Amino acid sequence: MERRGGNVVAHLSGEIDMTNAAYLREQLLDSMPNDALALVIDISGCRYLDSAAIEVLFDLSRRLSRRRQELRLVMPPGSPLKRVIELTDVATAAPVHDSLDSALSQ
């Protein structure tokens, strides 16, 4: 986790599934101060997301929206997660960017 201007950036790696999704949600929400504009989640280092992880993304988007904050995702074009993100329509909850610079420039 790091602060970049008005944004909080979370760099995730490995696998996010039902065994750690609730913990991840809690950690991400706890790290979001009220004055932050957006939570940018960089999933470039992730190899696997299950349905619990996808639900976390939708839930974070809803919760942040209520606080007038945004959720943005970073996923490089060649990511193994691309198909899962497309099939679950995550982009309706959080815009997906090719790079961290792109997500931060919004």
NORGI-V588978 format. One record per pair of residues at least 12 apart in sequence whose C-alpha atoms are under 8 Angstrom apart, sorted by the first residue. I is the first residue (numbers start at 0). J is the second residue. If there is no record, write none. Layout:
i=(I | I)
j=(J | J)
//
This chain:
i=(0 | 5 | 5 | 5 | 5 | 6 | 6 | 6 | 6 | 6 | 6 | 7 | 7 | 7 | 7 | 7 | 7 | 8 | 8 | 8 | 8 | 9 | 9 | 9 | 9 | 9 | 10 | 10 | 10 | 10 | 10 | 11 | 11 | 11 | 11 | 11 | 11 | 12 | 12 | 12 | 12 | 12 | 13 | 13 | 13 | 13 | 14 | 14 | 14 | 14 | 15 | 15 | 15 | 15 | 15 | 15 | 16 | 16 | 16 | 16 | 16 | 16 | 17 | 17 | 17 | 17 | 20 | 20 | 20 | 21 | 24 | 24 | 28 | 33 | 35 | 36 | 36 | 36 | 37 | 37 | 37 | 37 | 38 | 38 | 38 | 38 | 39 | 39 | 39 | 39 | 39 | 39 | 40 | 40 | 40 | 40 | 41 | 41 | 41 | 41 | 42 | 42 | 42 | 43 | 43 | 43 | 43 | 45 | 46 | 46 | 47 | 47 | 48 | 48 | 53 | 53 | 56 | 56 | 56 | 57 | 57 | 57 | 60 | 60 | 61 | 69 | 70 | 70 | 70 | 71 | 71 | 71 | 71 | 71 | 72 | 72 | 72 | 72 | 72 | 73 | 73 | 73 | 73 | 73 | 73 | 74 | 74 | 74 | 74 | 75 | 75 | 75 | 76)
j=(30 | 34 | 35 | 36 | 37 | 35 | 36 | 37 | 38 | 39 | 103 | 30 | 31 | 35 | 37 | 38 | 39 | 38 | 39 | 40 | 41 | 27 | 38 | 39 | 40 | 41 | 40 | 41 | 42 | 43 | 44 | 40 | 41 | 42 | 43 | 44 | 45 | 42 | 43 | 44 | 45 | 46 | 44 | 45 | 46 | 47 | 45 | 46 | 47 | 48 | 45 | 47 | 48 | 49 | 51 | 52 | 47 | 48 | 49 | 50 | 51 | 52 | 49 | 50 | 51 | 52 | 51 | 52 | 55 | 55 | 55 | 59 | 59 | 66 | 68 | 67 | 68 | 69 | 68 | 69 | 70 | 71 | 68 | 69 | 70 | 71 | 70 | 71 | 72 | 73 | 102 | 103 | 70 | 71 | 72 | 73 | 72 | 73 | 74 | 99 | 72 | 73 | 74 | 73 | 74 | 75 | 78 | 80 | 79 | 80 | 79 | 80 | 80 | 83 | 87 | 89 | 89 | 92 | 93 | 89 | 92 | 93 | 92 | 93 | 92 | 93 | 92 | 93 | 94 | 93 | 94 | 95 | 96 | 102 | 93 | 94 | 95 | 96 | 102 | 95 | 96 | 97 | 98 | 99 | 102 | 95 | 96 | 97 | 98 | 96 | 97 | 98 | 97)
//
